[in-house]
Amino acid sequence: MKQNILVEGLVSIIMPSWNTGHFIAETIQSVIEQTYTKWELIIVDDCSTDGTDDVVASFDDKRIKYFKNNKNIGAALTRNKALREARGEWIAFLDSDDLWMPKKLEHQLLFMQQNKYILSYTEYEKIDEESKYLNIYVSGPERVTKRKIYNYDYIGQLTMMYSAKEFGVVQIEDIKKNNDYALRLQLFKKTDTCAYLLKENLAKYRVRKVSISHDKFIKKLKSHFDLFYLCDKKNVVIALWYTCWNMFYGVLKKKKYENRKNDRQ
């Protein structure tokens, strides 16, 4: 796949959207308020019916690029489309209901450039649908290897950043759940690297009632199996193994890396 000519220092922010008209204005504003200003925000809407078009149109900023699918194609293919439009030297992700702290891009870019990292992520905290803090702080391993990413997806999508020069245009299979996890598996397949943690809270993850975290256990198992079997092309036995391993490490991850903010003081 042909890659666009990359603009040095530009951060392409990938934002798929679908019926988040109630949240997306606050999300876009958190991008506009970034202290690092050389960015493009690529929003691809997957046929929203809640007035998202009007909300995005209210922002007069040439750095915001808005595309709308002709038909509903799902989050995975919508994100693929946004990635094909990206011109930035760096790729970052922000779902249309999550938020960034003002210095997110500035601090993360400096962290990567000073250490010559090509893939990184940061800590974040959780908020509810009314943007109220849930007092939950999420961290992760200082270094995520390929082995660790198969054990569990420690990297928050809203905190991840990578070098487009090193990874090129990343595309994933059309799966309905875990498509952000699928993206990271593709990154680790493309090059022998690690993801490094910037130990700083730079984002806010919105917990919603429609989140996958509220799905039943069996649905979670199936979505993980589909990830490894359909998307990652593992055979049935290995896909089942990784599925079970993921559920086990998911419990450990919450115990080790999700803390009440007061517990960190």
N, C-alpha and C positions, 0 to 999 in steps of 0.2 A: 504494500500500500504506500502510495506516495505521500511524503510528509511535507507540510507547508514550510516555507522559508521562515526560520525561527528568528524572532526579534530578541536581541540580547537584553537581559535584565527584565523582560516582560514576564509577568505571572498570568497565566491563563487560568481563570477560576471556572470550574465546571459545575453547573447547577441545573440538573434536571428538575422539572416541576410538574405537578399534577394536583390540581384542586387544593392549593395551599394559599389561596388568596387572602386568608385571614392572617397568615404569618409572613408572607414573602416580602412585604414592605419593610418590616423590621430586619429581615435577613439582608436585603439589599443595602439598607442603611448601614448595617454593620460592616459591609464591604466599603462603602463610600467613606466611612470614617477611618479607614486604615491609614496609618502614618506612612506606610510605603504606598506610593501613588501610581507606580508604573504597573498597572494591571488591566486586564480585560475580563469582563464578566460575561460568560457565554451561558445564557439561559435557553434551554430547549424545553418547550412546554408540550406535554403529551395530551393535548386536546382537553384542557381544563374547561369546566362549565360553571365556574364560580366567580367569574370576574377577574381572574388573574391577569388577563390582557390589559385591562384598564389600570390595574395597580402598577404593573411594570411600565406602562406608557406614561404614568405620572412622574417618572424620574427622567429628568433632562440631563443625561450624562452620556457622552459619546463613547465612553469606555464600556457601556452596557450594550450587548448584542443579543437581540431577542429573536428566536426562531420558534416556529410552531409546526408540529407534525400534522400531516394531512389526515392521519388516522391514528388511533391509539395503538402504540406499539410496545408499551411497557418500559420499565425503568432501565433495563440493561441496554436495549437498542437506542433509547433516548440518550443515555450517557455516551454510547459509542458515537452518536452523531455529533454531540458537543465536542468530543475529543478530536474528531476529524476537522473541526473548525478552528482548533486552537493554533495560535501562532507564537505562544510564549516559550521562552527558554525553560520556564518552570511551569509545572502543572500542579494546581491545588484543587481541592474539592470542598463544596459546601452545599448541602441539601437545602431546599427552599424553605425549610422550617427551623433550621439551626442558626447559630450566631457565632460570630468571631469577636474576640477582644480587639481593641484598636491597634495594638502592636503585634498582632499575630504574624502578619507577613514580614514585617521588619525584623522581628527577633528570629523567626525561623529561617529566613534567608541568610541572615548573618551567621547563624549556627551552622548552616550547611556550607556556606562559602569559606568560613574560617577553618572548618575541619575537612573540607573537600568531600563531603558526603553527597551522594546522589539520591538518597531516599531517607526521609525522616518523618517523624510524627511527634505530637506533643500531648501533654496532659489536658484534660478538660473536666467540666462539671456538668451536672444534669439539672435541667429546669423542667417545669410543667407546661401545660398548654397556655397558661397565663403569664409565662416568663418568670415565674417565681422559682427561687432556688429550692432544690430538693435536698440540699446539704449532702450531696454525694459527689465525691471527687474520684476521678478515674485516672489511673496511671498505667504503667506497663513495664516490661523488661527494658533495661538500658539498651540492649541490642537484640533485635529480632532477626534470627537466621532463617534460612529456608526450612530447616527442620522445625523450628518453633512455629512458623506461620502455618505449617500443616497440622501441628498440634492444636492450635487455636488462633483465631484472628484477634490478635492483641491490639491492632491498630484502628483507631477511630477514623472513619472515613472523612469526617470534617476537619481532621488535623493533619492528614497526610499531604506531603509534597514530594515531588520527584523531578529529576532532570529529564526534560524532553529530548535533549541531545543524546543522552545515554540510552533511553528506553524506546524512543521513537513513538509511533502512534499505537496505542494499546487498544485492542478490541476484544470483547468477550462474547460468549455464546448467549443466546436468548433464554435466560432462566429468570423465573419470577421472583425468587427469594435468593438472598445471599449473593446478589450480583456485585456488591462492593467487595465482598470476600474474593469472589472470582477474579476481580480486577487485580487484587494483590497477588494472587497465585500466578497470574500471568506476568506480573512484574518480576517475581522471583525466578520465573522460568527464563526470562530474557537475559539475565545477567547474574553472575555469581556475586551477590552483594548482601548487605544487611541493612535493616532499617534502624536508625538510631533515634533514641528518645531525647527530646528537649524537655527537661524537667521544669516545665512552666505551664500553668493553666492559661491557655490561650483561646479556648472555645467553649461554647455552651450547647450541649446536646439536648434537644427537646424530646421528652418522653410523652408520647401521645397514646390515646386509647386504642388507636388502630395499629399501633406498633406490633412488629412480629414478636416482641417480648411477651405479648399477651396471647399468643397462639398456644394451642394445646401441645403437649409434649410430643405426640405422634407427628403432628405437622412439622415440628422442629426437626425431628429425626428425618422425615422425608425431604425437607428442604436441604439438609446437610448431605444426604445421600445423593440427591440430584446434582448438587454442586460438584462432588467428586466423580460421580459416574457420568453425567451428561456433559458437564462443562469441562472438567479436568481430564476426562477420558480414561479414568481408572477402571480396571475390571471390577466385577461385582464384589469379590471378596475384599479387595483393597479399599474399595469405596465404603463398604460396611465397616471395615477396620477404622478408617479415618473418621467416619461418622461417630462411632462409639468413643473413640479417643477424644474427639472434639467435645462431646458432652461431658466427659470426665474433666478435661482441662477447663471447661467453662465454669465448673463449680470451683476449681482451684483459683481461677482468675478472679472471680468475684471476692473470694476470701482474701486474696493477697493484694489485689490492685484496685479494688473499689472500697473506699473508706468514707466514713463520715468526716466532714471537714474538721470537726473539733478533735477527731482522733489524730490528726496530723500535726496538731499544735503542741 
